Amino acid sequence: MTTIIIKYTSFVLMIAFLFNCSQQSKRQLIASNEVQIDANQKKVFGDSLLPSWPIKDIAIDTIPGISLERAYDSLLADKQGDTVTVAIIDMSMEINHPEIRNHLWVNRGEIPNNSLDDDGNGYVDDANGWNFLGNGNGNGDNIAFTSYEYTRIIKKYRSVYDSLGGKAPDHKAQVYNYRDYLKAKKAYDEKKVSVERQFRSMDSLREKYFANKHLIRSKTQKDTFDIEQLHQWENEFSNDSEMLTAVNDFKLYFSKNINDRRIAADMLMVSKKVEVMLALDYKDGQATGDNKNDILDNAYGNPNVNHNLHLMDHGTKMAGVVLSSFQSKKLEKIMGSIKIMPLCVSGFGDEHDKDIALAIRYAVDNGAQVINISSGKYHSLYPEWVKDAIVYAAQNNVLIVASSGNTGLDLDLADNIKYPSDIDSKGMEISQNFIRVGASNYVLDSTFVHTATNIGKTEVDIFAPGEHIRTTSAKENGYTLSYGTSASAAMVSKVAALVLSYHPALEVSDLKQLLLGSAVQYPVSVRRKTNDKTFENLPFDSLSKTGGVINAYNALLLAEKTN
């Protein structure tokens, strides 16, 4: 057995330990408790608990979840919460999913489908949210593929900087930070080489795949077949080397889940990287009819928040994480207080700063109390537009929760800035309403963090469950698993919404400090891949500002005491 000492992150709020001493064994912070955890914890709780692991409690279940079941049992069972709206700034969303449709935010001031802006908010027929990737007539182009941000930067400023022949511009000539331009150009050139190689490889695979399929069809008159038939044909055509090659190739395809649909989807994606994401002649904003370089030009988009669902699943998955009771019937009651506001800004490629900024403002103006942003990028054409929107949200008491990203980077390093960001040019926070989240795992060993999570003692505020998270899907079976910091951000948004539901008077700065201050630390070392492809072991508490994992029970208990 291994003894793990669980620590509470904030000494400022330790006074809460003195609260309700008569029930202290039942209602105390998860802090400095010695919890016995088997070294091979994953095998202890097994696969049966995996779907519900995020809501479990370290002290009661020996599982490092967010202690939501414990919060319900100890603090919420006999209480009714207020309605809280969480805006999901993401891809389009399957709003008709059975686990989402009853939680969908409804704009009571808008009459759907009458082509009028009934509530006068500047958005026509926005009954449930807004699609910033749609055109104005609502039934035409809805964008699924967008440029990379470094492509936009190069398109806008190459005529200024490339003419200098590699020389740094003087101050008067500099219309965009030259260092950022060079960084964008380097990223673009590297990506272009990678995509061209990927396209050739994918095109070769497609050609070979369908040639093999055509050969098998000509030999067997079969358009569809399974692995058993391949084994039969291996014997039947044992003297036909050409057929044997095709059969063996298809056995490999089956083992790697390569089929007609997968080939088509992969070819579409790599083709769009060439035609849109990296194309210097692609015109952003043409389909939506807006000027992407003018933040004041905001009359674009449409109310179709569930477009292109055959391609896009991320928004649906994030809504599911925020809403899910994780197979616990008793939690359905408290999750019923959360409403979801879909705001579509993300396609395949990078989000426009303009779309993100206007989506944040839309969420604030239309009553969202929490904004969840899973998107992110390492280049930004108009970062100030988004920062202004973050400050606007803070001024209106709205919390913003953002994922840290899944590229294995230390965001504290100067070259690894991730956008959106709440840091100004001097490295200072511009507001107290922004939380960035890393992804934790369910096993208290060297794998306690998601393998690709970004970290940062300054730039990442807190961690949350982000491994093997069961959630909703826009795909055929309606459910899937989510991995990474997007799910973690949604988990923090979930806790924030529940705290506000039961403590609606909290100011956003107090809410942020309460969520961070009630995190639980786990003194384990985690294994991380370094930039030179080697590995290092780091203390988990060195990976973020709090050094801990979000905890709903602690946060609600502290809110009860301090509010």
Secondary structure, DSSP 4 states (H G I P E B T S, - for coil): -EEEEEEES-STTGGGGGTTGGGTTTS--S-SEEEEE-TTHHHHHTGGGGGGGGG--HHHHS--S--HHHHIIIIITT--PPPEEEEEEES---TTSTTTGGGB---TT--TTSSS-TT-SS-TT-SS-EETTB-TTSSS-B--B---HHHHHHHHHHHHHGGGTTPPPPTTT-SS-HHHHHHHHHHHHHHHHHHHHHHHHHHHHHHHHHHHHHHHHHHH--S---HHHHHHHHHHTTT-HHHHHHHHHHHHHHHTT--HHHHHHHHHHHHHIIIIIS-TT--TTTTTT--TT-TT-----BS-TT--TTT--HHHHHHHHHH--TT-GGGHHHHTTEEEEEEE---BS---HHHHHHHHHHHHHTT-SEEEE---BS--S-HHHHHHHHHHHHHTT-EEEEE--SS--BTTSGGG--BS--B-TTS-BS-S-EEEEEEE-SSSSTT-B-TT--B-TTT--EEEE-SSEEEE-SSTTSEEEE-SHHHHHHHHHHHHHHHHHH-TT--HHHHHHHHHHT-EE---EEEEE-TTS-EEEEEGGGSSSS-EE--HHHHHHHHHHH-
